[in-house]
């Protein structure tokens, strides 16, 4: 019952070498992709921090002109002065002062708000200019990275083509013999 045993089929040595080469090439490509993702993550983190700083600055800027606005108004005293005429005359004078100071304060507030709006507009314009410059810089860096990665990709594709060619020639030779 023990007859001749059939030899177990084994993989050719070239095939095993090709598999190891392909796996190592894939590992190298994964490493390159990981480094690119890490760089992009750093860029996104810095952009997020810039946006957060800008929003905090805008929040502080918006709240700065309304604080203390009510403190600058002149308010008449709530207690009455003795004598009916003195109280009325004093009230009239205080109301006149108040209306004059109200107008001055209103004008000053309008001027402050106008100048603040102009500054905010300038800040947005500067941000747009900086954003364009930053985008140009990022595009240049991306082009440099792609130019540096191009020879590696080319080399990897050539290597894969050579491995595939070797495998095909080996299979063809094996079938012929």
C-alpha positions as CSV (number, residue, x, y, z in Angstrom):
1,X,0.0,0.0,0.0
2,X,2.9,2.2,0.2
3,X,3.3,3.3,-3.3
4,X,5.4,5.9,-5.0
5,X,4.8,9.2,-3.4
6,X,4.2,12.2,-5.5
7,X,6.5,15.1,-5.0
8,X,4.8,18.0,-3.3
9,X,4.7,21.1,-5.6
10,X,7.0,23.8,-4.3
11,X,7.3,27.4,-5.3
12,X,10.3,28.2,-7.5
13,X,13.0,30.2,-5.8
14,X,12.5,33.1,-8.2
15,X,8.9,33.3,-7.2
16,X,9.7,33.6,-3.5
17,X,12.3,36.3,-4.2
18,X,9.8,38.2,-6.3
19,X,7.2,38.0,-3.4
20,X,9.8,39.3,-0.9
21,X,10.8,42.1,-3.3
22,X,7.2,43.2,-3.8
23,X,6.5,43.1,-0.1
24,X,9.5,45.2,0.7
25,X,8.6,47.7,-2.1
26,X,5.1,47.9,-0.6
27,X,6.6,48.5,2.8
28,X,8.7,51.3,1.4
29,X,5.7,52.9,-0.3
30,X,3.7,52.7,2.9
31,X,6.5,54.4,4.8
32,X,6.5,57.2,2.2
33,X,2.7,57.6,2.4
34,X,3.0,57.7,6.2
35,X,5.6,60.5,6.2
36,X,3.4,62.5,3.7
37,X,0.4,62.1,5.9
38,X,2.3,63.1,9.0
39,X,3.5,66.3,7.2
40,X,-0.1,67.1,6.1
41,X,-1.3,66.5,9.7
42,X,1.3,69.0,10.9
43,X,0.2,71.6,8.3
44,X,-3.5,71.1,9.3
45,X,-2.6,71.5,13.0
46,X,-0.8,74.7,12.3
47,X,-3.7,76.1,10.2
48,X,-6.2,75.1,12.9
49,X,-4.1,76.9,15.5
50,X,-3.9,80.0,13.3
51,X,-7.7,80.0,12.8
52,X,-8.2,79.6,16.5
53,X,-5.8,82.5,17.4
54,X,-7.5,84.7,14.8
55,X,-11.0,84.0,16.2
56,X,-9.8,84.7,19.7
57,X,-8.3,88.0,18.6
58,X,-11.5,88.9,16.8
59,X,-13.6,88.1,19.9
60,X,-11.3,90.2,22.1
61,X,-11.4,93.0,19.5
62,X,-15.2,93.1,19.2
63,X,-15.7,93.2,23.0
64,X,-13.2,96.0,23.6
65,X,-15.1,99.0,22.3
66,X,-18.4,98.3,24.2
67,X,-16.8,98.0,27.6
68,X,-17.1,101.1,29.8
69,X,-19.3,103.0,27.3
70,X,-22.0,103.5,29.9
71,X,-19.4,104.8,32.4
72,X,-18.6,107.9,30.3
73,X,-22.2,109.3,30.5
74,X,-23.0,112.0,33.0
75,X,-25.9,111.0,35.2
76,X,-27.8,113.5,37.3
77,X,-27.9,112.8,41.0
78,X,-30.9,111.0,42.3
79,X,-31.3,113.1,45.5
80,X,-33.2,116.4,45.3
81,X,-31.6,119.7,46.3
82,X,-33.4,121.9,48.7
83,X,-35.5,124.6,47.0
84,X,-37.8,123.9,44.1
85,X,-36.2,126.4,41.7
86,X,-32.6,125.4,42.3
87,X,-33.5,121.7,41.7
88,X,-35.3,122.5,38.4
89,X,-32.5,124.8,37.2
90,X,-29.9,122.2,38.2
91,X,-31.9,119.5,36.4
92,X,-32.1,121.6,33.2
93,X,-28.3,122.2,33.3
94,X,-27.6,118.6,34.0
95,X,-29.8,117.5,31.1
96,X,-28.1,120.0,28.8
97,X,-24.7,118.7,29.9
98,X,-25.9,115.2,29.4
99,X,-27.3,115.8,25.9
100,X,-24.0,117.5,24.9
101,X,-21.9,114.8,26.4
102,X,-24.3,112.1,24.9
103,X,-23.8,113.7,21.4
104,X,-20.0,113.8,22.0
105,X,-19.9,110.2,23.2
106,X,-22.1,109.1,20.4
107,X,-19.8,110.8,17.8
108,X,-16.8,109.3,19.5
109,X,-18.4,105.8,19.5
110,X,-19.3,106.1,15.9
111,X,-15.8,107.2,15.0
112,X,-14.3,104.4,17.1
113,X,-16.6,101.8,15.5
114,X,-15.9,103.2,12.0
115,X,-12.1,103.0,12.6
116,X,-12.5,99.5,14.1
117,X,-14.5,98.4,11.0
118,X,-11.7,99.8,8.8
119,X,-9.1,97.9,10.9
120,X,-11.1,94.7,10.7
121,X,-11.4,95.2,6.9
122,X,-7.7,95.8,6.7
123,X,-7.1,92.6,8.8
124,X,-9.3,90.6,6.5
125,X,-7.5,92.0,3.5
126,X,-4.1,91.2,5.0
127,X,-5.3,87.7,5.9
128,X,-6.3,87.2,2.3
129,X,-2.9,88.3,1.1
130,X,-1.2,86.1,3.6
131,X,-3.4,83.3,2.7
132,X,-2.5,83.6,-0.9
133,X,1.2,83.8,-0.1
134,X,0.9,80.8,2.2
135,X,-1.0,78.8,-0.4
136,X,1.7,79.6,-2.9
137,X,4.4,78.5,-0.5
138,X,2.5,75.3,0.3
139,X,2.1,74.6,-3.5
140,X,5.8,75.1,-4.0
141,X,6.6,72.7,-1.1
142,X,4.1,70.2,-2.6
143,X,5.7,70.4,-6.0
144,X,9.2,69.8,-4.4
145,X,7.9,66.8,-2.5
146,X,6.3,65.4,-5.7
147,X,9.4,66.0,-7.7
148,X,11.5,64.2,-5.0
149,X,9.0,61.3,-4.9
150,X,8.8,61.0,-8.7
151,X,12.1,59.2,-9.2
152,X,11.2,56.9,-6.3
153,X,7.9,56.0,-7.9
154,X,9.6,55.6,-11.3
155,X,12.2,53.3,-9.8
156,X,9.5,51.3,-8.0
157,X,7.4,50.9,-11.2
158,X,10.5,49.8,-13.1
159,X,11.4,47.3,-10.4
160,X,7.9,45.9,-10.5
161,X,8.0,45.6,-14.3
162,X,11.3,43.8,-14.1
163,X,10.0,41.4,-11.5
164,X,6.9,40.7,-13.5
165,X,9.0,40.2,-16.6
166,X,11.3,37.8,-14.8
167,X,8.3,35.8,-13.5
168,X,6.7,35.6,-17.0
169,X,10.0,34.5,-18.6
170,X,10.5,31.9,-15.8
171,X,7.0,30.5,-16.3
172,X,7.5,30.5,-20.1
173,X,10.8,28.7,-19.8
174,X,9.3,26.1,-17.4
175,X,6.4,25.4,-19.8
176,X,8.8,25.0,-22.7
177,X,10.9,22.4,-21.0
